[in-house]
Amino acid sequence: MIGIATDAIDPPSLLAEFIATARGAGGIASFTGVVRGLNEGRAVEKLWLDFHERMTPAALEGIAADARTRFALLAIAIVHCVGEVCPGEPIVFVAAAAPRRRLAFDAVDYAMDRIKTEAPFWKRETHTGRDHWIEARSSDQMDRARWEETH
């Protein structure tokens, strides 16, 4: 289950579907990212995400394939929203099923670090009626870099 959602996602339903297909796992971990209500001290009215029709799904598939190999996963799910998303609404869902819990936790963390730094999404926030493009943060790059140090 890897893909782009143009409608709202329902993480509990996605997780239930994922668990049903993750037979034999010793651990299943998941992460749901939601749109922040505040960003750098400013109230967020909405977030708009755009993506590249071919490159973004291919990047998510590549991240999933790398995580499968690196963490001996039995299954992985990545579902990312595009379009308009409001504060408090889910924007991304990642789940991993592995033989052991630590592998599942690490796989979800690894996938999110890669999604944040490598998947081609363009994000625009609206604050008090004005749009602001979201740039990559140095902390996202540092989070991604730690995976190079540990493996």
CNS distance restraints for C-alpha pairs under 8 A (distance, minus, plus):
assign (resid   1 and name CA) (resid  76 and name CA) 7.11 0.50 0.50
assign (resid   1 and name CA) (resid  77 and name CA) 4.81 0.50 0.50
assign (resid   1 and name CA) (resid  78 and name CA) 6.43 0.50 0.50
assign (resid   1 and name CA) (resid  79 and name CA) 7.29 0.50 0.50
assign (resid   2 and name CA) (resid  57 and name CA) 7.83 0.50 0.50
assign (resid   2 and name CA) (resid  60 and name CA) 6.92 0.50 0.50
assign (resid   2 and name CA) (resid  61 and name CA) 6.61 0.50 0.50
assign (resid   2 and name CA) (resid  64 and name CA) 7.82 0.50 0.50
assign (resid   2 and name CA) (resid  76 and name CA) 7.92 0.50 0.50
assign (resid   2 and name CA) (resid  77 and name CA) 5.44 0.50 0.50
assign (resid   2 and name CA) (resid  78 and name CA) 4.73 0.50 0.50
assign (resid   2 and name CA) (resid  79 and name CA) 5.68 0.50 0.50
assign (resid   3 and name CA) (resid  57 and name CA) 6.25 0.50 0.50
assign (resid   3 and name CA) (resid  60 and name CA) 7.37 0.50 0.50
assign (resid   3 and name CA) (resid  78 and name CA) 6.34 0.50 0.50
assign (resid   3 and name CA) (resid  79 and name CA) 4.97 0.50 0.50
assign (resid   3 and name CA) (resid  80 and name CA) 6.57 0.50 0.50
assign (resid   4 and name CA) (resid  57 and name CA) 7.01 0.50 0.50
assign (resid   4 and name CA) (resid  79 and name CA) 5.70 0.50 0.50
assign (resid   4 and name CA) (resid  80 and name CA) 5.06 0.50 0.50
assign (resid   4 and name CA) (resid  81 and name CA) 5.83 0.50 0.50
assign (resid   4 and name CA) (resid  82 and name CA) 6.91 0.50 0.50
assign (resid   5 and name CA) (resid   9 and name CA) 6.92 0.50 0.50
assign (resid   5 and name CA) (resid  79 and name CA) 6.59 0.50 0.50
assign (resid   5 and name CA) (resid  80 and name CA) 5.89 0.50 0.50
assign (resid   5 and name CA) (resid  81 and name CA) 4.63 0.50 0.50
assign (resid   5 and name CA) (resid  82 and name CA) 6.21 0.50 0.50
assign (resid   6 and name CA) (resid  81 and name CA) 5.94 0.50 0.50
assign (resid   6 and name CA) (resid  82 and name CA) 5.40 0.50 0.50
assign (resid   6 and name CA) (resid  83 and name CA) 6.29 0.50 0.50
assign (resid   7 and name CA) (resid  81 and name CA) 7.08 0.50 0.50
assign (resid   7 and name CA) (resid  82 and name CA) 7.76 0.50 0.50
assign (resid   7 and name CA) (resid  83 and name CA) 7.95 0.50 0.50
assign (resid   8 and name CA) (resid  81 and name CA) 7.00 0.50 0.50
assign (resid   8 and name CA) (resid  85 and name CA) 7.92 0.50 0.50
assign (resid   8 and name CA) (resid  89 and name CA) 7.99 0.50 0.50
assign (resid   8 and name CA) (resid  90 and name CA) 7.49 0.50 0.50
assign (resid   9 and name CA) (resid  14 and name CA) 7.98 0.50 0.50
assign (resid   9 and name CA) (resid  81 and name CA) 7.18 0.50 0.50
assign (resid   9 and name CA) (resid  90 and name CA) 6.57 0.50 0.50
assign (resid   9 and name CA) (resid  91 and name CA) 7.51 0.50 0.50
assign (resid  10 and name CA) (resid  14 and name CA) 6.22 0.50 0.50
assign (resid  10 and name CA) (resid  90 and name CA) 7.70 0.50 0.50
assign (resid  11 and name CA) (resid  15 and name CA) 5.94 0.50 0.50
assign (resid  11 and name CA) (resid  32 and name CA) 6.85 0.50 0.50
assign (resid  11 and name CA) (resid  90 and name CA) 7.55 0.50 0.50
assign (resid  11 and name CA) (resid  93 and name CA) 6.47 0.50 0.50
assign (resid  12 and name CA) (resid  16 and name CA) 6.14 0.50 0.50
assign (resid  13 and name CA) (resid  17 and name CA) 6.15 0.50 0.50
assign (resid  14 and name CA) (resid  18 and name CA) 6.06 0.50 0.50
assign (resid  15 and name CA) (resid  19 and name CA) 6.04 0.50 0.50
assign (resid  15 and name CA) (resid  30 and name CA) 7.56 0.50 0.50
assign (resid  15 and name CA) (resid  95 and name CA) 7.36 0.50 0.50
assign (resid  16 and name CA) (resid  20 and name CA) 6.26 0.50 0.50
assign (resid  17 and name CA) (resid  21 and name CA) 6.66 0.50 0.50
assign (resid  18 and name CA) (resid  22 and name CA) 6.23 0.50 0.50
assign (resid  18 and name CA) (resid  77 and name CA) 7.31 0.50 0.50
assign (resid  18 and name CA) (resid  95 and name CA) 7.59 0.50 0.50
assign (resid  19 and name CA) (resid  23 and name CA) 7.57 0.50 0.50
assign (resid  19 and name CA) (resid  28 and name CA) 7.56 0.50 0.50
assign (resid  21 and name CA) (resid  75 and name CA) 7.99 0.50 0.50
assign (resid  22 and name CA) (resid  74 and name CA) 6.65 0.50 0.50
assign (resid  22 and name CA) (resid  75 and name CA) 6.13 0.50 0.50
assign (resid  22 and name CA) (resid  97 and name CA) 6.16 0.50 0.50
assign (resid  24 and name CA) (resid  74 and name CA) 7.89 0.50 0.50
assign (resid  24 and name CA) (resid  99 and name CA) 7.37 0.50 0.50
assign (resid  25 and name CA) (resid  74 and name CA) 6.78 0.50 0.50
assign (resid  25 and name CA) (resid  97 and name CA) 5.62 0.50 0.50
assign (resid  25 and name CA) (resid  98 and name CA) 5.20 0.50 0.50
assign (resid  25 and name CA) (resid  99 and name CA) 4.99 0.50 0.50
assign (resid  25 and name CA) (resid 100 and name CA) 7.25 0.50 0.50
assign (resid  26 and name CA) (resid  97 and name CA) 7.53 0.50 0.50
assign (resid  26 and name CA) (resid  98 and name CA) 6.05 0.50 0.50
assign (resid  26 and name CA) (resid  99 and name CA) 4.50 0.50 0.50
assign (resid  26 and name CA) (resid 100 and name CA) 4.79 0.50 0.50
assign (resid  26 and name CA) (resid 101 and name CA) 6.26 0.50 0.50
assign (resid  27 and name CA) (resid  97 and name CA) 5.80 0.50 0.50
assign (resid  27 and name CA) (resid  98 and name CA) 5.53 0.50 0.50
assign (resid  27 and name CA) (resid  99 and name CA) 6.24 0.50 0.50
assign (resid  27 and name CA) (resid 100 and name CA) 5.16 0.50 0.50
assign (resid  27 and name CA) (resid 101 and name CA) 4.11 0.50 0.50
assign (resid  27 and name CA) (resid 102 and name CA) 7.72 0.50 0.50
assign (resid  27 and name CA) (resid 103 and name CA) 7.91 0.50 0.50
assign (resid  27 and name CA) (resid 104 and name CA) 6.04 0.50 0.50
assign (resid  28 and name CA) (resid  95 and name CA) 7.03 0.50 0.50
assign (resid  28 and name CA) (resid  96 and name CA) 5.62 0.50 0.50
assign (resid  28 and name CA) (resid  97 and name CA) 4.40 0.50 0.50
assign (resid  28 and name CA) (resid  98 and name CA) 6.50 0.50 0.50
assign (resid  28 and name CA) (resid 101 and name CA) 6.57 0.50 0.50
assign (resid  28 and name CA) (resid 104 and name CA) 5.73 0.50 0.50
assign (resid  28 and name CA) (resid 105 and name CA) 7.74 0.50 0.50
assign (resid  29 and name CA) (resid  95 and name CA) 5.58 0.50 0.50
assign (resid  29 and name CA) (resid  96 and name CA) 5.51 0.50 0.50
assign (resid  29 and name CA) (resid  97 and name CA) 6.70 0.50 0.50
assign (resid  29 and name CA) (resid 101 and name CA) 7.39 0.50 0.50
assign (resid  29 and name CA) (resid 104 and name CA) 5.36 0.50 0.50
assign (resid  29 and name CA) (resid 105 and name CA) 5.47 0.50 0.50
assign (resid  29 and name CA) (resid 108 and name CA) 6.86 0.50 0.50
assign (resid  30 and name CA) (resid  93 and name CA) 7.26 0.50 0.50
assign (resid  30 and name CA) (resid  94 and name CA) 5.51 0.50 0.50
assign (resid  30 and name CA) (resid  95 and name CA) 4.04 0.50 0.50
assign (resid  30 and name CA) (resid  96 and name CA) 6.43 0.50 0.50
assign (resid  30 and name CA) (resid 105 and name CA) 7.72 0.50 0.50
assign (resid  30 and name CA) (resid 108 and name CA) 6.53 0.50 0.50
assign (resid  31 and name CA) (resid  92 and name CA) 7.93 0.50 0.50
assign (resid  31 and name CA) (resid  93 and name CA) 5.76 0.50 0.50
assign (resid  31 and name CA) (resid  94 and name CA) 5.24 0.50 0.50
assign (resid  31 and name CA) (resid  95 and name CA) 6.37 0.50 0.50
assign (resid  31 and name CA) (resid 108 and name CA) 6.88 0.50 0.50
assign (resid  32 and name CA) (resid  90 and name CA) 6.48 0.50 0.50
assign (resid  32 and name CA) (resid  91 and name CA) 7.40 0.50 0.50
assign (resid  32 and name CA) (resid  92 and name CA) 5.66 0.50 0.50
assign (resid  32 and name CA) (resid  93 and name CA) 4.59 0.50 0.50
assign (resid  32 and name CA) (resid  94 and name CA) 6.59 0.50 0.50
assign (resid  33 and name CA) (resid  90 and name CA) 5.69 0.50 0.50
assign (resid  33 and name CA) (resid  91 and name CA) 5.56 0.50 0.50
assign (resid  33 and name CA) (resid  92 and name CA) 5.05 0.50 0.50
assign (resid  33 and name CA) (resid  93 and name CA) 6.50 0.50 0.50
assign (resid  34 and name CA) (resid  87 and name CA) 7.14 0.50 0.50
assign (resid  34 and name CA) (resid  88 and name CA) 5.50 0.50 0.50
assign (resid  34 and name CA) (resid  89 and name CA) 5.28 0.50 0.50
assign (resid  34 and name CA) (resid  90 and name CA) 4.16 0.50 0.50
assign (resid  34 and name CA) (resid  91 and name CA) 5.19 0.50 0.50
assign (resid  34 and name CA) (resid  92 and name CA) 7.08 0.50 0.50
assign (resid  35 and name CA) (resid  47 and name CA) 7.33 0.50 0.50
assign (resid  35 and name CA) (resid  85 and name CA) 7.13 0.50 0.50
assign (resid  35 and name CA) (resid  86 and name CA) 6.42 0.50 0.50
assign (resid  35 and name CA) (resid  87 and name CA) 4.61 0.50 0.50
assign (resid  35 and name CA) (resid  88 and name CA) 5.29 0.50 0.50
assign (resid  35 and name CA) (resid  89 and name CA) 5.79 0.50 0.50
assign (resid  35 and name CA) (resid  90 and name CA) 6.48 0.50 0.50
assign (resid  35 and name CA) (resid  91 and name CA) 6.36 0.50 0.50
assign (resid  36 and name CA) (resid  44 and name CA) 7.02 0.50 0.50
assign (resid  36 and name CA) (resid  87 and name CA) 5.33 0.50 0.50
assign (resid  36 and name CA) (resid  88 and name CA) 6.33 0.50 0.50
assign (resid  37 and name CA) (resid  43 and name CA) 5.82 0.50 0.50
assign (resid  37 and name CA) (resid  44 and name CA) 5.17 0.50 0.50
assign (resid  37 and name CA) (resid  45 and name CA) 7.54 0.50 0.50
assign (resid  37 and name CA) (resid  87 and name CA) 4.92 0.50 0.50
assign (resid  37 and name CA) (resid  88 and name CA) 6.75 0.50 0.50
assign (resid  38 and name CA) (resid  42 and name CA) 5.31 0.50 0.50
assign (resid  38 and name CA) (resid  43 and name CA) 4.59 0.50 0.50
assign (resid  38 and name CA) (resid  44 and name CA) 5.45 0.50 0.50
assign (resid  39 and name CA) (resid  43 and name CA) 6.62 0.50 0.50
assign (resid  39 and name CA) (resid  44 and name CA) 6.62 0.50 0.50
assign (resid  42 and name CA) (resid 127 and name CA) 6.67 0.50 0.50
assign (resid  43 and name CA) (resid 127 and name CA) 6.02 0.50 0.50
assign (resid  43 and name CA) (resid 128 and name CA) 7.57 0.50 0.50
assign (resid  44 and name CA) (resid  87 and name CA) 6.72 0.50 0.50
assign (resid  44 and name CA) (resid 125 and name CA) 6.60 0.50 0.50
assign (resid  44 and name CA) (resid 126 and name CA) 5.97 0.50 0.50
assign (resid  44 and name CA) (resid 127 and name CA) 5.18 0.50 0.50
assign (resid  44 and name CA) (resid 128 and name CA) 7.88 0.50 0.50
assign (resid  45 and name CA) (resid  86 and name CA) 6.65 0.50 0.50
assign (resid  45 and name CA) (resid  87 and name CA) 6.86 0.50 0.50
assign (resid  45 and name CA) (resid 125 and name CA) 7.40 0.50 0.50
assign (resid  45 and name CA) (resid 126 and name CA) 5.40 0.50 0.50
assign (resid  45 and name CA) (resid 127 and name CA) 5.66 0.50 0.50
assign (resid  45 and name CA) (resid 128 and name CA) 7.10 0.50 0.50
assign (resid  45 and name CA) (resid 129 and name CA) 7.83 0.50 0.50
assign (resid  46 and name CA) (resid  84 and name CA) 6.75 0.50 0.50
assign (resid  46 and name CA) (resid  85 and name CA) 5.92 0.50 0.50
assign (resid  46 and name CA) (resid  86 and name CA) 4.53 0.50 0.50
assign (resid  46 and name CA) (resid  87 and name CA) 6.28 0.50 0.50
assign (resid  46 and name CA) (resid 125 and name CA) 5.85 0.50 0.50
assign (resid  46 and name CA) (resid 126 and name CA) 5.38 0.50 0.50
assign (resid  46 and name CA) (resid 127 and name CA) 7.71 0.50 0.50
assign (resid  47 and name CA) (resid  84 and name CA) 5.72 0.50 0.50
assign (resid  47 and name CA) (resid  85 and name CA) 5.26 0.50 0.50
assign (resid  47 and name CA) (resid  86 and name CA) 6.10 0.50 0.50
assign (resid  47 and name CA) (resid  87 and name CA) 7.72 0.50 0.50
assign (resid  47 and name CA) (resid 123 and name CA) 6.80 0.50 0.50
assign (resid  47 and name CA) (resid 124 and name CA) 5.68 0.50 0.50
assign (resid  47 and name CA) (resid 125 and name CA) 4.44 0.50 0.50
assign (resid  47 and name CA) (resid 126 and name CA) 6.34 0.50 0.50
assign (resid  48 and name CA) (resid  82 and name CA) 7.08 0.50 0.50
assign (resid  48 and name CA) (resid  83 and name CA) 5.25 0.50 0.50
assign (resid  48 and name CA) (resid  84 and name CA) 4.47 0.50 0.50
assign (resid  48 and name CA) (resid  85 and name CA) 6.28 0.50 0.50
assign (resid  48 and name CA) (resid 123 and name CA) 5.70 0.50 0.50
assign (resid  48 and name CA) (resid 124 and name CA) 5.11 0.50 0.50
assign (resid  48 and name CA) (resid 125 and name CA) 6.32 0.50 0.50
assign (resid  49 and name CA) (resid  81 and name CA) 7.54 0.50 0.50
assign (resid  49 and name CA) (resid  82 and name CA) 4.76 0.50 0.50
assign (resid  49 and name CA) (resid  83 and name CA) 5.02 0.50 0.50
assign (resid  49 and name CA) (resid  84 and name CA) 6.57 0.50 0.50
assign (resid  49 and name CA) (resid  85 and name CA) 7.94 0.50 0.50
assign (resid  49 and name CA) (resid 121 and name CA) 6.47 0.50 0.50
assign (resid  49 and name CA) (resid 122 and name CA) 5.53 0.50 0.50
assign (resid  49 and name CA) (resid 123 and name CA) 4.62 0.50 0.50
assign (resid  49 and name CA) (resid 124 and name CA) 6.50 0.50 0.50
assign (resid  50 and name CA) (resid  82 and name CA) 5.74 0.50 0.50
assign (resid  50 and name CA) (resid  83 and name CA) 6.26 0.50 0.50
assign (resid  50 and name CA) (resid 121 and name CA) 5.68 0.50 0.50
assign (resid  50 and name CA) (resid 122 and name CA) 5.10 0.50 0.50
assign (resid  50 and name CA) (resid 123 and name CA) 6.62 0.50 0.50
assign (resid  51 and name CA) (resid  56 and name CA) 6.12 0.50 0.50
assign (resid  51 and name CA) (resid  82 and name CA) 7.14 0.50 0.50
assign (resid  51 and name CA) (resid 120 and name CA) 6.09 0.50 0.50
assign (resid  51 and name CA) (resid 121 and name CA) 4.68 0.50 0.50
assign (resid  51 and name CA) (resid 122 and name CA) 6.24 0.50 0.50
assign (resid  52 and name CA) (resid  56 and name CA) 5.27 0.50 0.50
assign (resid  52 and name CA) (resid  57 and name CA) 7.99 0.50 0.50
assign (resid  52 and name CA) (resid 120 and name CA) 6.58 0.50 0.50
assign (resid  52 and name CA) (resid 121 and name CA) 7.25 0.50 0.50
assign (resid  53 and name CA) (resid  57 and name CA) 7.10 0.50 0.50
assign (resid  54 and name CA) (resid  58 and name CA) 6.32 0.50 0.50
assign (resid  55 and name CA) (resid  59 and name CA) 6.02 0.50 0.50
assign (resid  55 and name CA) (resid 120 and name CA) 6.98 0.50 0.50
assign (resid  56 and name CA) (resid  60 and name CA) 6.30 0.50 0.50
assign (resid  56 and name CA) (resid 119 and name CA) 5.74 0.50 0.50
assign (resid  56 and name CA) (resid 120 and name CA) 5.32 0.50 0.50
assign (resid  56 and name CA) (resid 121 and name CA) 7.13 0.50 0.50
assign (resid  57 and name CA) (resid  61 and name CA) 6.15 0.50 0.50
assign (resid  58 and name CA) (resid  62 and name CA) 6.11 0.50 0.50
assign (resid  59 and name CA) (resid  63 and name CA) 6.17 0.50 0.50
assign (resid  59 and name CA) (resid 118 and name CA) 7.26 0.50 0.50
assign (resid  59 and name CA) (resid 119 and name CA) 5.52 0.50 0.50
assign (resid  59 and name CA) (resid 120 and name CA) 7.60 0.50 0.50
assign (resid  60 and name CA) (resid  64 and name CA) 6.14 0.50 0.50
assign (resid  60 and name CA) (resid  78 and name CA) 7.18 0.50 0.50
assign (resid  60 and name CA) (resid 115 and name CA) 7.16 0.50 0.50
assign (resid  60 and name CA) (resid 119 and name CA) 6.56 0.50 0.50
assign (resid  61 and name CA) (resid  65 and name CA) 6.10 0.50 0.50
assign (resid  62 and name CA) (resid  66 and name CA) 6.15 0.50 0.50
assign (resid  63 and name CA) (resid  67 and name CA) 6.16 0.50 0.50
assign (resid  63 and name CA) (resid 111 and name CA) 6.31 0.50 0.50
assign (resid  63 and name CA) (resid 114 and name CA) 6.80 0.50 0.50
assign (resid  63 and name CA) (resid 115 and name CA) 7.45 0.50 0.50
assign (resid  64 and name CA) (resid  68 and name CA) 6.09 0.50 0.50
assign (resid  64 and name CA) (resid  76 and name CA) 6.53 0.50 0.50
assign (resid  64 and name CA) (resid  77 and name CA) 7.64 0.50 0.50
assign (resid  64 and name CA) (resid  78 and name CA) 7.51 0.50 0.50
assign (resid  64 and name CA) (resid 111 and name CA) 7.05 0.50 0.50
assign (resid  65 and name CA) (resid  69 and name CA) 6.41 0.50 0.50
assign (resid  66 and name CA) (resid  70 and name CA) 5.98 0.50 0.50
assign (resid  67 and name CA) (resid  71 and name CA) 5.81 0.50 0.50
assign (resid  67 and name CA) (resid  72 and name CA) 7.78 0.50 0.50
assign (resid  67 and name CA) (resid  73 and name CA) 7.21 0.50 0.50
assign (resid  67 and name CA) (resid 107 and name CA) 5.90 0.50 0.50
assign (resid  67 and name CA) (resid 110 and name CA) 7.31 0.50 0.50
assign (resid  67 and name CA) (resid 111 and name CA) 6.69 0.50 0.50
assign (resid  68 and name CA) (resid  72 and name CA) 5.49 0.50 0.50
assign (resid  68 and name CA) (resid  73 and name CA) 4.60 0.50 0.50
assign (resid  68 and name CA) (resid  74 and name CA) 7.25 0.50 0.50
assign (resid  68 and name CA) (resid  75 and name CA) 7.18 0.50 0.50
assign (resid  68 and name CA) (resid  76 and name CA) 7.08 0.50 0.50
assign (resid  69 and name CA) (resid  73 and name CA) 6.86 0.50 0.50
assign (resid  71 and name CA) (resid  98 and name CA) 7.33 0.50 0.50
assign (resid  71 and name CA) (resid 103 and name CA) 5.54 0.50 0.50
assign (resid  71 and name CA) (resid 104 and name CA) 7.45 0.50 0.50
assign (resid  71 and name CA) (resid 106 and name CA) 7.72 0.50 0.50
assign (resid  71 and name CA) (resid 107 and name CA) 6.16 0.50 0.50
assign (resid  72 and name CA) (resid  98 and name CA) 6.46 0.50 0.50
assign (resid  72 and name CA) (resid  99 and name CA) 7.50 0.50 0.50
assign (resid  72 and name CA) (resid 103 and name CA) 7.63 0.50 0.50
assign (resid  73 and name CA) (resid  96 and name CA) 6.79 0.50 0.50
assign (resid  73 and name CA) (resid  97 and name CA) 5.73 0.50 0.50
assign (resid  73 and name CA) (resid  98 and name CA) 4.54 0.50 0.50
assign (resid  73 and name CA) (resid  99 and name CA) 7.18 0.50 0.50
assign (resid  73 and name CA) (resid 103 and name CA) 7.71 0.50 0.50
assign (resid  73 and name CA) (resid 104 and name CA) 7.40 0.50 0.50
assign (resid  74 and name CA) (resid  96 and name CA) 7.74 0.50 0.50
assign (resid  74 and name CA) (resid  97 and name CA) 5.42 0.50 0.50
assign (resid  74 and name CA) (resid  98 and name CA) 5.35 0.50 0.50
assign (resid  74 and name CA) (resid  99 and name CA) 7.37 0.50 0.50
assign (resid  75 and name CA) (resid  96 and name CA) 5.84 0.50 0.50
assign (resid  75 and name CA) (resid  97 and name CA) 5.14 0.50 0.50
assign (resid  75 and name CA) (resid  98 and name CA) 7.21 0.50 0.50
assign (resid  76 and name CA) (resid  94 and name CA) 7.39 0.50 0.50
assign (resid  76 and name CA) (resid  95 and name CA) 5.58 0.50 0.50
assign (resid  76 and name CA) (resid  96 and name CA) 4.43 0.50 0.50
assign (resid  76 and name CA) (resid  97 and name CA) 6.33 0.50 0.50
assign (resid  77 and name CA) (resid  93 and name CA) 7.46 0.50 0.50
assign (resid  77 and name CA) (resid  94 and name CA) 5.35 0.50 0.50
assign (resid  77 and name CA) (resid  95 and name CA) 5.04 0.50 0.50
assign (resid  77 and name CA) (resid  96 and name CA) 6.50 0.50 0.50
assign (resid  78 and name CA) (resid  92 and name CA) 7.38 0.50 0.50
assign (resid  78 and name CA) (resid  93 and name CA) 5.73 0.50 0.50
assign (resid  78 and name CA) (resid  94 and name CA) 4.57 0.50 0.50
assign (resid  78 and name CA) (resid  95 and name CA) 6.79 0.50 0.50
assign (resid  79 and name CA) (resid  92 and name CA) 5.72 0.50 0.50
assign (resid  79 and name CA) (resid  93 and name CA) 5.19 0.50 0.50
assign (resid  79 and name CA) (resid  94 and name CA) 6.59 0.50 0.50
assign (resid  80 and name CA) (resid  91 and name CA) 5.95 0.50 0.50
assign (resid  80 and name CA) (resid  92 and name CA) 4.37 0.50 0.50
assign (resid  80 and name CA) (resid  93 and name CA) 6.44 0.50 0.50
assign (resid  81 and name CA) (resid  85 and name CA) 7.86 0.50 0.50
assign (resid  81 and name CA) (resid  90 and name CA) 7.90 0.50 0.50
assign (resid  81 and name CA) (resid  91 and name CA) 5.11 0.50 0.50
assign (resid  81 and name CA) (resid  92 and name CA) 6.14 0.50 0.50
assign (resid  82 and name CA) (resid  91 and name CA) 7.84 0.50 0.50
assign (resid  85 and name CA) (resid  89 and name CA) 6.38 0.50 0.50
assign (resid  85 and name CA) (resid  90 and name CA) 7.82 0.50 0.50
assign (resid  85 and name CA) (resid  91 and name CA) 7.08 0.50 0.50
assign (resid  94 and name CA) (resid 108 and name CA) 6.19 0.50 0.50
assign (resid  94 and name CA) (resid 111 and name CA) 7.61 0.50 0.50
assign (resid  94 and name CA) (resid 112 and name CA) 7.51 0.50 0.50
assign (resid  95 and name CA) (resid 104 and name CA) 7.96 0.50 0.50
assign (resid  95 and name CA) (resid 108 and name CA) 6.12 0.50 0.50
assign (resid  96 and name CA) (resid 104 and name CA) 5.18 0.50 0.50
assign (resid  96 and name CA) (resid 105 and name CA) 7.54 0.50 0.50
assign (resid  96 and name CA) (resid 107 and name CA) 6.35 0.50 0.50
assign (resid  96 and name CA) (resid 108 and name CA) 6.04 0.50 0.50
assign (resid  97 and name CA) (resid 104 and name CA) 5.57 0.50 0.50
assign (resid  98 and name CA) (resid 103 and name CA) 5.96 0.50 0.50
assign (resid  98 and name CA) (resid 104 and name CA) 5.18 0.50 0.50
assign (resid  99 and name CA) (resid 103 and name CA) 7.37 0.50 0.50
assign (resid  99 and name CA) (resid 104 and name CA) 7.95 0.50 0.50
assign (resid 100 and name CA) (resid 104 and name CA) 6.69 0.50 0.50
assign (resid 101 and name CA) (resid 105 and name CA) 6.23 0.50 0.50
assign (resid 102 and name CA) (resid 106 and name CA) 6.03 0.50 0.50
assign (resid 103 and name CA) (resid 107 and name CA) 5.94 0.50 0.50
assign (resid 104 and name CA) (resid 108 and name CA) 6.38 0.50 0.50
assign (resid 105 and name CA) (resid 109 and name CA) 6.39 0.50 0.50
assign (resid 106 and name CA) (resid 110 and name CA) 5.94 0.50 0.50
assign (resid 107 and name CA) (resid 111 and name CA) 6.02 0.50 0.50
assign (resid 108 and name CA) (resid 112 and name CA) 6.21 0.50 0.50
assign (resid 109 and name CA) (resid 113 and name CA) 6.25 0.50 0.50
assign (resid 110 and name CA) (resid 114 and name CA) 6.27 0.50 0.50
assign (resid 110 and name CA) (resid 144 and name CA) 7.57 0.50 0.50
assign (resid 110 and name CA) (resid 147 and name CA) 7.23 0.50 0.50
assign (resid 111 and name CA) (resid 115 and name CA) 6.03 0.50 0.50
assign (resid 112 and name CA) (resid 116 and name CA) 6.06 0.50 0.50
assign (resid 113 and name CA) (resid 117 and name CA) 6.44 0.50 0.50
assign (resid 113 and name CA) (resid 140 and name CA) 6.78 0.50 0.50
assign (resid 113 and name CA) (resid 143 and name CA) 6.17 0.50 0.50
assign (resid 113 and name CA) (resid 144 and name CA) 5.13 0.50 0.50
assign (resid 114 and name CA) (resid 118 and name CA) 5.51 0.50 0.50
assign (resid 114 and name CA) (resid 119 and name CA) 7.23 0.50 0.50
assign (resid 114 and name CA) (resid 144 and name CA) 6.24 0.50 0.50
assign (resid 115 and name CA) (resid 119 and name CA) 4.96 0.50 0.50
assign (resid 116 and name CA) (resid 136 and name CA) 7.93 0.50 0.50
assign (resid 116 and name CA) (resid 140 and name CA) 6.64 0.50 0.50
assign (resid 117 and name CA) (resid 136 and name CA) 7.21 0.50 0.50
assign (resid 117 and name CA) (resid 140 and name CA) 6.50 0.50 0.50
assign (resid 117 and name CA) (resid 141 and name CA) 6.47 0.50 0.50
assign (resid 117 and name CA) (resid 144 and name CA) 7.16 0.50 0.50
assign (resid 122 and name CA) (resid 133 and name CA) 7.83 0.50 0.50
assign (resid 122 and name CA) (resid 134 and name CA) 7.59 0.50 0.50
assign (resid 123 and name CA) (resid 133 and name CA) 5.96 0.50 0.50
assign (resid 123 and name CA) (resid 134 and name CA) 5.41 0.50 0.50
assign (resid 123 and name CA) (resid 135 and name CA) 7.98 0.50 0.50
assign (resid 124 and name CA) (resid 131 and name CA) 6.34 0.50 0.50
assign (resid 124 and name CA) (resid 132 and name CA) 5.48 0.50 0.50
assign (resid 124 and name CA) (resid 133 and name CA) 4.35 0.50 0.50
assign (resid 124 and name CA) (resid 134 and name CA) 5.73 0.50 0.50
assign (resid 125 and name CA) (resid 131 and name CA) 5.57 0.50 0.50
assign (resid 125 and name CA) (resid 132 and name CA) 5.18 0.50 0.50
assign (resid 125 and name CA) (resid 133 and name CA) 6.27 0.50 0.50
assign (resid 125 and name CA) (resid 134 and name CA) 6.91 0.50 0.50
assign (resid 126 and name CA) (resid 130 and name CA) 5.33 0.50 0.50
assign (resid 126 and name CA) (resid 131 and name CA) 4.41 0.50 0.50
assign (resid 126 and name CA) (resid 132 and name CA) 6.19 0.50 0.50
assign (resid 127 and name CA) (resid 131 and name CA) 6.38 0.50 0.50
assign (resid 127 and name CA) (resid 132 and name CA) 7.48 0.50 0.50
assign (resid 136 and name CA) (resid 140 and name CA) 6.97 0.50 0.50
assign (resid 136 and name CA) (resid 141 and name CA) 7.99 0.50 0.50
assign (resid 137 and name CA) (resid 141 and name CA) 6.86 0.50 0.50
assign (resid 138 and name CA) (resid 142 and name CA) 6.26 0.50 0.50
assign (resid 139 and name CA) (resid 143 and name CA) 6.11 0.50 0.50
assign (resid 140 and name CA) (resid 144 and name CA) 6.26 0.50 0.50
assign (resid 141 and name CA) (resid 145 and name CA) 6.08 0.50 0.50
assign (resid 142 and name CA) (resid 146 and name CA) 6.49 0.50 0.50
assign (resid 143 and name CA) (resid 147 and name CA) 7.61 0.50 0.50
assign (resid 144 and name CA) (resid 148 and name CA) 7.60 0.50 0.50
assign (resid 145 and name CA) (resid 149 and name CA) 6.79 0.50 0.50
assign (resid 146 and name CA) (resid 150 and name CA) 6.35 0.50 0.50
assign (resid 147 and name CA) (resid 151 and name CA) 6.19 0.50 0.50
